[in-house]
Amino acid sequence: MTPVEQVRLLIGDTDDTAQVYTDDQLQGFLDIRDQSIRLASADALFGLANKLARSAQKEVVGDYSIDNTSAPALLRQQATDLVNLENLTPAFGIAEENLSPMNERGIILNLLQRTVL
């Protein structure tokens, strides 16, 4: 599976007949994010959320109602979860071990650097 296909899978853009993004656009997200699949997926979801927010509305016809105003917030939350997953996953997926007080300080400093702007 190519990185573009992986991004497409993460954002749920898998319907070949009605794709939200072109392959070139998804490759652009990957290029901007140095080929990070999770961060590129988050950017794509943020973009989709912004697009949906411009047209979000609530319609009521008789007893029926359609409300898509919460969709952008849900997409933004999913994107934020992907960013957090990328930022909080240890390098190479290996958990850091606390073997000494010095190592404990390093783990805390690394966590702060990953989470605080």
N, CA, C and O atoms as CSV, one atom per row, in Angstrom:
chain,resi,resn,atom,element,x,y,z
A,1,MET,N,N,0.845,-1.175,0.000
A,1,MET,CA,C,0.000,0.000,0.000
A,1,MET,C,C,0.891,1.238,0.000
A,1,MET,O,O,1.796,1.351,0.826
A,2,THR,N,N,0.644,2.149,-0.905
A,2,THR,CA,C,1.460,3.362,-1.000
A,2,THR,C,C,1.101,4.328,0.129
A,2,THR,O,O,0.036,4.198,0.732
A,3,PRO,N,N,1.970,5.292,0.423
A,3,PRO,CA,C,1.645,6.274,1.450
A,3,PRO,C,C,0.358,7.047,1.142
A,3,PRO,O,O,-0.411,7.350,2.055
A,4,VAL,N,N,0.119,7.368,-0.129
A,4,VAL,CA,C,-1.110,8.073,-0.499
A,4,VAL,C,C,-2.319,7.210,-0.172
A,4,VAL,O,O,-3.318,7.714,0.342
A,5,GLU,N,N,-2.243,5.918,-0.462
A,5,GLU,CA,C,-3.346,5.010,-0.148
A,5,GLU,C,C,-3.543,4.880,1.361
A,5,GLU,O,O,-4.674,4.746,1.828
A,6,GLN,N,N,-2.444,4.920,2.128
A,6,GLN,CA,C,-2.548,4.848,3.581
A,6,GLN,C,C,-3.235,6.088,4.142
A,6,GLN,O,O,-4.069,5.988,5.042
A,7,VAL,N,N,-2.880,7.259,3.608
A,7,VAL,CA,C,-3.545,8.496,4.032
A,7,VAL,C,C,-5.026,8.420,3.684
A,7,VAL,O,O,-5.886,8.760,4.498
A,8,ARG,N,N,-5.308,7.978,2.486
A,8,ARG,CA,C,-6.704,7.856,2.036
A,8,ARG,C,C,-7.486,6.919,2.972
A,8,ARG,O,O,-8.647,7.184,3.283
A,9,LEU,N,N,-6.859,5.840,3.413
A,9,LEU,CA,C,-7.501,4.891,4.312
A,9,LEU,C,C,-7.765,5.533,5.683
A,9,LEU,O,O,-8.843,5.358,6.252
A,10,LEU,N,N,-6.791,6.268,6.206
A,10,LEU,CA,C,-6.958,6.898,7.518
A,10,LEU,C,C,-8.044,7.965,7.531
A,10,LEU,O,O,-8.729,8.129,8.540
A,11,ILE,N,N,-8.212,8.686,6.442
A,11,ILE,CA,C,-9.222,9.748,6.428
A,11,ILE,C,C,-10.572,9.256,5.921
A,11,ILE,O,O,-11.539,10.016,5.889
A,12,GLY,N,N,-10.640,7.985,5.523
A,12,GLY,CA,C,-11.908,7.425,5.071
A,12,GLY,C,C,-12.303,7.815,3.667
A,12,GLY,O,O,-13.480,7.744,3.311
A,13,ASP,N,N,-11.337,8.226,2.862
A,13,ASP,CA,C,-11.598,8.648,1.480
A,13,ASP,C,C,-11.336,7.464,0.545
A,13,ASP,O,O,-10.442,7.515,-0.301
A,14,THR,N,N,-12.122,6.402,0.708
A,14,THR,CA,C,-11.850,5.156,-0.011
A,14,THR,C,C,-12.842,4.856,-1.127
A,14,THR,O,O,-12.704,3.843,-1.812
A,15,ASP,N,N,-13.833,5.712,-1.323
A,15,ASP,CA,C,-14.811,5.498,-2.396
A,15,ASP,C,C,-14.215,5.995,-3.709
A,15,ASP,O,O,-14.059,7.200,-3.907
A,16,ASP,N,N,-13.885,5.075,-4.600
A,16,ASP,CA,C,-13.232,5.439,-5.866
A,16,ASP,C,C,-14.102,6.334,-6.751
A,16,ASP,O,O,-13.578,7.061,-7.595
A,17,THR,N,N,-15.408,6.289,-6.569
A,17,THR,CA,C,-16.299,7.077,-7.437
A,17,THR,C,C,-16.507,8.491,-6.919
A,17,THR,O,O,-16.953,9.357,-7.672
A,18,ALA,N,N,-16.197,8.748,-5.654
A,18,ALA,CA,C,-16.416,10.091,-5.092
A,18,ALA,C,C,-15.300,10.453,-4.125
A,18,ALA,O,O,-15.545,10.682,-2.941
A,19,GLN,N,N,-14.071,10.504,-4.632
A,19,GLN,CA,C,-12.935,10.838,-3.769
A,19,GLN,C,C,-12.942,12.325,-3.435
A,19,GLN,O,O,-13.223,13.172,-4.283
A,20,VAL,N,N,-12.625,12.618,-2.176
A,20,VAL,CA,C,-12.578,14.003,-1.713
A,20,VAL,C,C,-11.304,14.682,-2.194
A,20,VAL,O,O,-11.335,15.830,-2.637
A,21,TYR,N,N,-10.183,13.972,-2.105
A,21,TYR,CA,C,-8.888,14.515,-2.500
A,21,TYR,C,C,-8.317,13.707,-3.666
A,21,TYR,O,O,-8.547,12.503,-3.775
A,22,THR,N,N,-7.575,14.387,-4.530
A,22,THR,CA,C,-6.853,13.694,-5.592
A,22,THR,C,C,-5.565,13.111,-5.005
A,22,THR,O,O,-5.147,13.489,-3.910
A,23,ASP,N,N,-4.950,12.199,-5.732
A,23,ASP,CA,C,-3.681,11.636,-5.283
A,23,ASP,C,C,-2.605,12.720,-5.159
A,23,ASP,O,O,-1.789,12.688,-4.238
A,24,ASP,N,N,-2.611,13.674,-6.087
A,24,ASP,CA,C,-1.624,14.763,-6.035
A,24,ASP,C,C,-1.813,15.621,-4.791
A,24,ASP,O,O,-0.832,16.048,-4.182
A,25,GLN,N,N,-3.056,15.879,-4.408
A,25,GLN,CA,C,-3.302,16.673,-3.205
A,25,GLN,C,C,-2.821,15.936,-1.963
A,25,GLN,O,O,-2.205,16.535,-1.082
A,26,LEU,N,N,-3.100,14.642,-1.891
A,26,LEU,CA,C,-2.637,13.861,-0.740
A,26,LEU,C,C,-1.116,13.768,-0.714
A,26,LEU,O,O,-0.507,13.792,0.356
A,27,GLN,N,N,-0.503,13.662,-1.893
A,27,GLN,CA,C,0.958,13.664,-1.956
A,27,GLN,C,C,1.501,15.000,-1.488
A,27,GLN,O,O,2.565,15.055,-0.871
A,28,GLY,N,N,0.784,16.077,-1.774
A,28,GLY,CA,C,1.181,17.403,-1.278
A,28,GLY,C,C,1.176,17.457,0.241
A,28,GLY,O,O,2.100,18.003,0.843
A,29,PHE,N,N,0.140,16.895,0.872
A,29,PHE,CA,C,0.118,16.829,2.336
A,29,PHE,C,C,1.302,16.015,2.855
A,29,PHE,O,O,1.928,16.390,3.846
A,30,LEU,N,N,1.607,14.909,2.190
A,30,LEU,CA,C,2.751,14.088,2.604
A,30,LEU,C,C,4.063,14.849,2.447
A,30,LEU,O,O,4.936,14.757,3.310
A,31,ASP,N,N,4.212,15.597,1.358
A,31,ASP,CA,C,5.433,16.369,1.138
A,31,ASP,C,C,5.594,17.457,2.201
A,31,ASP,O,O,6.695,17.681,2.705
A,32,ILE,N,N,4.498,18.130,2.538
A,32,ILE,CA,C,4.554,19.186,3.552
A,32,ILE,C,C,4.960,18.615,4.904
A,32,ILE,O,O,5.698,19.250,5.657
A,33,ARG,N,N,4.476,17.415,5.207
A,33,ARG,CA,C,4.723,16.799,6.514
A,33,ARG,C,C,5.851,15.774,6.488
A,33,ARG,O,O,5.869,14.859,7.312
A,34,ASP,N,N,6.781,15.910,5.569
A,34,ASP,CA,C,7.960,15.036,5.489
A,34,ASP,C,C,7.591,13.555,5.489
A,34,ASP,O,O,8.215,12.749,6.179
A,35,GLN,N,N,6.576,13.209,4.714
A,35,GLN,CA,C,6.122,11.831,4.497
A,35,GLN,C,C,5.519,11.167,5.740
A,35,GLN,O,O,5.403,9.942,5.789
A,36,SER,N,N,5.136,11.962,6.741
A,36,SER,CA,C,4.461,11.402,7.922
A,36,SER,C,C,2.999,11.139,7.561
A,36,SER,O,O,2.243,12.068,7.281
A,37,ILE,N,N,2.620,9.885,7.570
A,37,ILE,CA,C,1.266,9.501,7.146
A,37,ILE,C,C,0.218,10.042,8.112
A,37,ILE,O,O,-0.829,10.526,7.681
A,38,ARG,N,N,0.487,9.965,9.412
A,38,ARG,CA,C,-0.487,10.461,10.387
A,38,ARG,C,C,-0.669,11.969,10.296
A,38,ARG,O,O,-1.798,12.460,10.319
A,39,LEU,N,N,0.443,12.715,10.191
A,39,LEU,CA,C,0.325,14.173,10.126
A,39,LEU,C,C,-0.293,14.628,8.810
A,39,LEU,O,O,-1.062,15.589,8.790
A,40,ALA,N,N,0.031,13.954,7.716
A,40,ALA,CA,C,-0.596,14.280,6.430
A,40,ALA,C,C,-2.096,13.995,6.490
A,40,ALA,O,O,-2.899,14.758,5.954
A,41,SER,N,N,-2.468,12.902,7.141
A,41,SER,CA,C,-3.887,12.575,7.298
A,41,SER,C,C,-4.591,13.629,8.143
A,41,SER,O,O,-5.718,14.023,7.846
A,42,ALA,N,N,-3.919,14.080,9.195
A,42,ALA,CA,C,-4.503,15.123,10.044
A,42,ALA,C,C,-4.716,16.410,9.249
A,42,ALA,O,O,-5.760,17.049,9.371
A,43,ASP,N,N,-3.733,16.789,8.436
A,43,ASP,CA,C,-3.889,17.993,7.612
A,43,ASP,C,C,-5.054,17.855,6.643
A,43,ASP,O,O,-5.812,18.802,6.436
A,44,ALA,N,N,-5.197,16.672,6.048
A,44,ALA,CA,C,-6.305,16.440,5.125
A,44,ALA,C,C,-7.642,16.541,5.858
A,44,ALA,O,O,-8.600,17.105,5.329
A,45,LEU,N,N,-7.707,15.997,7.068
A,45,LEU,CA,C,-8.946,16.079,7.847
A,45,LEU,C,C,-9.247,17.513,8.269
A,45,LEU,O,O,-10.405,17.931,8.247
A,46,PHE,N,N,-8.221,18.270,8.652
A,46,PHE,CA,C,-8.435,19.682,8.988
A,46,PHE,C,C,-8.969,20.449,7.770
A,46,PHE,O,O,-9.875,21.274,7.889
A,47,GLY,N,N,-8.397,20.162,6.612
A,47,GLY,CA,C,-8.872,20.819,5.390
A,47,GLY,C,C,-10.313,20.463,5.077
A,47,GLY,O,O,-11.105,21.326,4.697
A,48,LEU,N,N,-10.652,19.195,5.236
A,48,LEU,CA,C,-12.024,18.757,4.990
A,48,LEU,C,C,-12.978,19.389,6.001
A,48,LEU,O,O,-14.089,19.781,5.645
A,49,ALA,N,N,-12.552,19.489,7.251
A,49,ALA,CA,C,-13.388,20.117,8.283
A,49,ALA,C,C,-13.649,21.582,7.950
A,49,ALA,O,O,-14.766,22.070,8.122
A,50,ASN,N,N,-12.630,22.278,7.478
A,50,ASN,CA,C,-12.816,23.685,7.103
A,50,ASN,C,C,-13.778,23.819,5.928
A,50,ASN,O,O,-14.602,24.732,5.889
A,51,LYS,N,N,-13.665,22.909,4.983
A,51,LYS,CA,C,-14.566,22.935,3.823
A,51,LYS,C,C,-16.008,22.670,4.251
A,51,LYS,O,O,-16.927,23.355,3.801
A,52,LEU,N,N,-16.208,21.678,5.120
A,52,LEU,CA,C,-17.555,21.363,5.596
A,52,LEU,C,C,-18.134,22.465,6.473
A,52,LEU,O,O,-19.342,22.702,6.461
A,53,ALA,N,N,-17.276,23.137,7.232
A,53,ALA,CA,C,-17.757,24.201,8.122
A,53,ALA,C,C,-18.383,25.349,7.327
A,53,ALA,O,O,-19.309,26.004,7.805
A,54,ARG,N,N,-17.883,25.590,6.129
A,54,ARG,CA,C,-18.442,26.671,5.315
A,54,ARG,C,C,-19.854,26.362,4.839
A,54,ARG,O,O,-20.636,27.278,4.587
A,55,SER,N,N,-20.190,25.075,4.713
A,55,SER,CA,C,-21.508,24.713,4.212
A,55,SER,C,C,-22.371,23.996,5.246
A,55,SER,O,O,-23.434,23.476,4.907
A,56,ALA,N,N,-21.928,23.961,6.502
A,56,ALA,CA,C,-22.683,23.274,7.538
A,56,ALA,C,C,-24.005,23.996,7.791
A,56,ALA,O,O,-24.054,25.223,7.878
A,57,GLN,N,N,-25.066,23.212,7.907
A,57,GLN,CA,C,-26.382,23.803,8.146
A,57,GLN,C,C,-27.304,22.798,8.803
A,57,GLN,O,O,-27.034,21.598,8.840
A,58,LYS,N,N,-28.394,23.324,9.318
A,58,LYS,CA,C,-29.417,22.480,9.915
A,58,LYS,C,C,-30.714,22.775,9.188
A,58,LYS,O,O,-31.130,23.929,9.088
A,59,GLU,N,N,-31.354,21.726,8.678
A,59,GLU,CA,C,-32.603,21.895,7.949
A,59,GLU,C,C,-33.688,21.067,8.620
A,59,GLU,O,O,-33.459,19.927,9.023
A,60,VAL,N,N,-34.873,21.661,8.732
A,60,VAL,CA,C,-36.015,20.963,9.299
A,60,VAL,C,C,-37.148,21.040,8.291
A,60,VAL,O,O,-37.530,22.126,7.855
A,61,VAL,N,N,-37.686,19.878,7.923
A,61,VAL,CA,C,-38.826,19.800,7.016
A,61,VAL,C,C,-39.862,18.902,7.682
A,61,VAL,O,O,-39.705,17.682,7.718
A,62,GLY,N,N,-40.901,19.499,8.198
A,62,GLY,CA,C,-41.921,18.726,8.897
A,62,GLY,C,C,-41.332,18.048,10.116
A,62,GLY,O,O,-40.757,18.703,10.985
A,63,ASP,N,N,-41.477,16.726,10.179
A,63,ASP,CA,C,-40.961,15.963,11.312
A,63,ASP,C,C,-39.513,15.529,11.122
A,63,ASP,O,O,-38.928,14.928,12.023
A,64,TYR,N,N,-38.937,15.820,9.982
A,64,TYR,CA,C,-37.581,15.372,9.669
A,64,TYR,C,C,-36.602,16.530,9.777
A,64,TYR,O,O,-36.917,17.672,9.442
A,65,SER,N,N,-35.413,16.205,10.251
A,65,SER,CA,C,-34.373,17.236,10.321
A,65,SER,C,C,-33.033,16.625,9.919
A,65,SER,O,O,-32.755,15.449,10.156
A,66,ILE,N,N,-32.232,17.463,9.309
A,66,ILE,CA,C,-30.872,17.087,8.928
A,66,ILE,C,C,-29.948,18.127,9.545
A,66,ILE,O,O,-30.100,19.327,9.320
A,67,ASP,N,N,-28.992,17.648,10.323
A,67,ASP,CA,C,-28.062,18.551,11.003
A,67,ASP,C,C,-26.643,18.064,10.763
A,67,ASP,O,O,-26.238,17.038,11.309
A,68,ASN,N,N,-25.884,18.790,9.952
A,68,ASN,CA,C,-24.482,18.426,9.713
A,68,ASN,C,C,-23.528,19.462,10.295
A,68,ASN,O,O,-22.382,19.571,9.858
A,69,THR,N,N,-24.004,20.224,11.284
A,69,THR,CA,C,-23.146,21.244,11.892
A,69,THR,C,C,-22.087,20.654,12.815
A,69,THR,O,O,-21.097,21.321,13.112
A,70,SER,N,N,-22.275,19.412,13.277
A,70,SER,CA,C,-21.285,18.818,14.176
A,70,SER,C,C,-20.173,18.073,13.421
A,70,SER,O,O,-19.165,17.701,14.021
A,71,ALA,N,N,-20.347,17.857,12.136
A,71,ALA,CA,C,-19.350,17.104,11.358
A,71,ALA,C,C,-17.966,17.760,11.376
A,71,ALA,O,O,-16.972,17.058,11.563
A,72,PRO,N,N,-17.865,19.093,11.186
A,72,PRO,CA,C,-16.514,19.688,11.219
A,72,PRO,C,C,-15.802,19.480,12.551
A,72,PRO,O,O,-14.597,19.228,12.576
A,73,ALA,N,N,-16.530,19.582,13.651
A,73,ALA,CA,C,-15.903,19.391,14.964
A,73,ALA,C,C,-15.415,17.953,15.136
A,73,ALA,O,O,-14.351,17.721,15.710
A,74,LEU,N,N,-16.182,17.002,14.646
A,74,LEU,CA,C,-15.770,15.598,14.735
A,74,LEU,C,C,-14.523,15.325,13.899
A,74,LEU,O,O,-13.637,14.584,14.324
A,75,LEU,N,N,-14.455,15.923,12.712
A,75,LEU,CA,C,-13.271,15.757,11.868
A,75,LEU,C,C,-12.051,16.408,12.504
A,75,LEU,O,O,-10.950,15.859,12.445
A,76,ARG,N,N,-12.240,17.580,13.112
A,76,ARG,CA,C,-11.115,18.246,13.780
A,76,ARG,C,C,-10.622,17.420,14.961
A,76,ARG,O,O,-9.418,17.345,15.204
A,77,GLN,N,N,-11.545,16.799,15.700
A,77,GLN,CA,C,-11.141,15.957,16.825
A,77,GLN,C,C,-10.361,14.739,16.342
A,77,GLN,O,O,-9.364,14.353,16.953
A,78,GLN,N,N,-10.811,14.141,15.254
A,78,GLN,CA,C,-10.089,12.996,14.690
A,78,GLN,C,C,-8.694,13.419,14.238
A,78,GLN,O,O,-7.727,12.686,14.444
A,79,ALA,N,N,-8.585,14.594,13.623
A,79,ALA,CA,C,-7.282,15.103,13.187
A,79,ALA,C,C,-6.375,15.361,14.389
A,79,ALA,O,O,-5.190,15.030,14.362
A,80,THR,N,N,-6.934,15.950,15.438
A,80,THR,CA,C,-6.157,16.219,16.647
A,80,THR,C,C,-5.677,14.920,17.281
A,80,THR,O,O,-4.555,14.851,17.782
A,81,ASP,N,N,-6.520,13.892,17.261
A,81,ASP,CA,C,-6.116,12.589,17.789
A,81,ASP,C,C,-4.945,12.003,16.993
A,81,ASP,O,O,-4.041,11.403,17.574
A,82,LEU,N,N,-4.958,12.173,15.673
A,82,LEU,CA,C,-3.846,11.683,14.851
A,82,LEU,C,C,-2.556,12.441,15.157
A,82,LEU,O,O,-1.483,11.841,15.222
A,83,VAL,N,N,-2.656,13.759,15.345
A,83,VAL,CA,C,-1.474,14.557,15.683
A,83,VAL,C,C,-0.920,14.109,17.034
A,83,VAL,O,O,0.289,13.933,17.188
A,84,ASN,N,N,-1.806,13.927,18.008
A,84,ASN,CA,C,-1.357,13.482,19.333
A,84,ASN,C,C,-0.721,12.099,19.266
A,84,ASN,O,O,0.291,11.845,19.919
A,85,LEU,N,N,-1.308,11.215,18.484
A,85,LEU,CA,C,-0.738,9.881,18.330
A,85,LEU,C,C,0.663,9.953,17.739
A,85,LEU,O,O,1.565,9.241,18.181
A,86,GLU,N,N,0.844,10.803,16.751
A,86,GLU,CA,C,2.171,10.969,16.134
A,86,GLU,C,C,3.171,11.559,17.120
A,86,GLU,O,O,4.309,11.098,17.208
A,87,ASN,N,N,2.747,12.573,17.856
A,87,ASN,CA,C,3.667,13.277,18.745
A,87,ASN,C,C,3.992,12.516,20.019
A,87,ASN,O,O,5.063,12.708,20.595
A,88,LEU,N,N,3.087,11.656,20.466
A,88,LEU,CA,C,3.304,10.965,21.728
A,88,LEU,C,C,3.837,9.550,21.573
A,88,LEU,O,O,4.156,8.898,22.567
A,89,THR,N,N,3.938,9.067,20.344
A,89,THR,CA,C,4.506,7.737,20.122
A,89,THR,C,C,6.024,7.837,20.222
A,89,THR,O,O,6.632,8.649,19.526
A,90,PRO,N,N,6.642,7.030,21.072
A,90,PRO,CA,C,8.100,7.085,21.185
A,90,PRO,C,C,8.780,6.745,19.853
A,90,PRO,O,O,8.194,6.093,18.989
A,91,ALA,N,N,10.002,7.193,19.713
A,91,ALA,CA,C,10.758,6.922,18.490
A,91,ALA,C,C,10.824,5.426,18.239
A,91,ALA,O,O,11.133,4.648,19.141
A,92,PHE,N,N,10.537,5.035,17.025
A,92,PHE,CA,C,10.569,3.644,16.603
A,92,PHE,C,C,9.582,2.769,17.380
A,92,PHE,O,O,9.701,1.544,17.374
A,93,GLY,N,N,8.602,3.398,18.053
A,93,GLY,CA,C,7.592,2.640,18.783
A,93,GLY,C,C,8.126,1.928,20.009
A,93,GLY,O,O,7.504,0.981,20.490
A,94,ILE,N,N,9.258,2.362,20.522
A,94,ILE,CA,C,9.865,1.717,21.687
A,94,ILE,C,C,9.574,2.565,22.919
A,94,ILE,O,O,9.819,3.772,22.916
A,95,ALA,N,N,9.063,1.951,23.954
A,95,ALA,CA,C,8.775,2.670,25.191
A,95,ALA,C,C,10.082,3.009,25.904
A,95,ALA,O,O,11.032,2.226,25.903
A,96,GLU,N,N,10.106,4.194,26.512
A,96,GLU,CA,C,11.285,4.592,27.264
A,96,GLU,C,C,11.247,3.931,28.653
A,96,GLU,O,O,10.199,3.885,29.297
A,97,GLU,N,N,12.373,3.435,29.092
A,97,GLU,CA,C,12.445,2.798,30.400
A,97,GLU,C,C,13.089,3.744,31.400
A,97,GLU,O,O,14.061,4.435,31.095
A,98,ASN,N,N,12.529,3.759,32.589
A,98,ASN,CA,C,13.079,4.573,33.654
A,98,ASN,C,C,14.039,3.723,34.477
A,98,ASN,O,O,13.628,3.047,35.421
A,99,LEU,N,N,15.321,3.760,34.115
A,99,LEU,CA,C,16.321,2.926,34.783
A,99,LEU,C,C,17.146,3.683,35.816
A,99,LEU,O,O,17.871,3.070,36.598
A,100,SER,N,N,17.040,5.024,35.825
A,100,SER,CA,C,17.806,5.816,36.778
A,100,SER,C,C,17.136,7.181,36.937
A,100,SER,O,O,16.323,7.567,36.098
A,101,PRO,N,N,17.465,7.914,38.001
A,101,PRO,CA,C,16.887,9.253,38.170
A,101,PRO,C,C,17.244,10.195,37.000
A,101,PRO,O,O,16.441,11.047,36.619
A,102,MET,N,N,18.429,10.035,36.447
A,102,MET,CA,C,18.830,10.873,35.312
A,102,MET,C,C,17.951,10.556,34.102
A,102,MET,O,O,17.511,11.465,33.397
A,103,ASN,N,N,17.701,9.287,33.866
A,103,ASN,CA,C,16.852,8.883,32.756
A,103,ASN,C,C,15.424,9.380,32.968
A,103,ASN,O,O,14.751,9.744,32.004
A,104,GLU,N,N,14.954,9.400,34.215
A,104,GLU,CA,C,13.609,9.891,34.519
A,104,GLU,C,C,13.475,11.356,34.110
A,104,GLU,O,O,12.465,11.752,33.528
A,105,ARG,N,N,14.488,12.154,34.413
A,105,ARG,CA,C,14.465,13.569,34.017
A,105,ARG,C,C,14.430,13.708,32.496
A,105,ARG,O,O,13.719,14.557,31.958
A,106,GLY,N,N,15.197,12.872,31.815
A,106,GLY,CA,C,15.201,12.909,30.351
A,106,GLY,C,C,13.850,12.557,29.762
A,106,GLY,O,O,13.408,13.173,28.793
A,107,ILE,N,N,13.196,11.568,30.345
A,107,ILE,CA,C,11.872,11.173,29.867
A,107,ILE,C,C,10.886,12.319,30.059
A,107,ILE,O,O,10.101,12.611,29.157
A,108,ILE,N,N,10.914,12.968,31.209
A,108,ILE,CA,C,10.007,14.085,31.472
A,108,ILE,C,C,10.290,15.241,30.525
A,108,ILE,O,O,9.359,15.840,29.986
A,109,LEU,N,N,11.564,15.562,30.315
A,109,LEU,CA,C,11.915,16.652,29.390
A,109,LEU,C,C,11.462,16.335,27.966
A,109,LEU,O,O,10.940,17.207,27.271
A,110,ASN,N,N,11.659,15.097,27.533
A,110,ASN,CA,C,11.205,14.705,26.195
A,110,ASN,C,C,9.694,14.819,26.058
A,110,ASN,O,O,9.192,15.268,25.028
A,111,LEU,N,N,8.971,14.412,27.093
A,111,LEU,CA,C,7.512,14.510,27.062
A,111,LEU,C,C,7.084,15.966,26.974
A,111,LEU,O,O,6.176,16.298,26.212
A,112,LEU,N,N,7.727,16.839,27.745
A,112,LEU,CA,C,7.375,18.261,27.697
A,112,LEU,C,C,7.689,18.867,26.334
A,112,LEU,O,O,6.922,19.688,25.830
A,113,GLN,N,N,8.786,18.479,25.746
A,113,GLN,CA,C,9.139,19.007,24.432
A,113,GLN,C,C,8.157,18.555,23.364
A,113,GLN,O,O,7.898,19.299,22.418
A,114,ARG,N,N,7.610,17.365,23.489
A,114,ARG,CA,C,6.670,16.860,22.501
A,114,ARG,C,C,5.282,17.460,22.656
A,114,ARG,O,O,4.541,17.556,21.678
A,115,THR,N,N,4.916,17.868,23.872
A,115,THR,CA,C,3.538,18.279,24.105
A,115,THR,C,C,3.341,19.768,24.331
A,115,THR,O,O,2.233,20.262,24.123
A,116,VAL,N,N,4.350,20.497,24.742
A,116,VAL,CA,C,4.204,21.917,25.039
A,116,VAL,C,C,4.818,22.728,23.917
A,116,VAL,O,O,5.938,22.455,23.483
A,117,LEU,N,N,4.078,23.736,23.442
A,117,LEU,CA,C,4.603,24.589,22.375
A,117,LEU,C,C,5.555,25.608,22.897
A,117,LEU,O,O,6.088,26.406,22.126
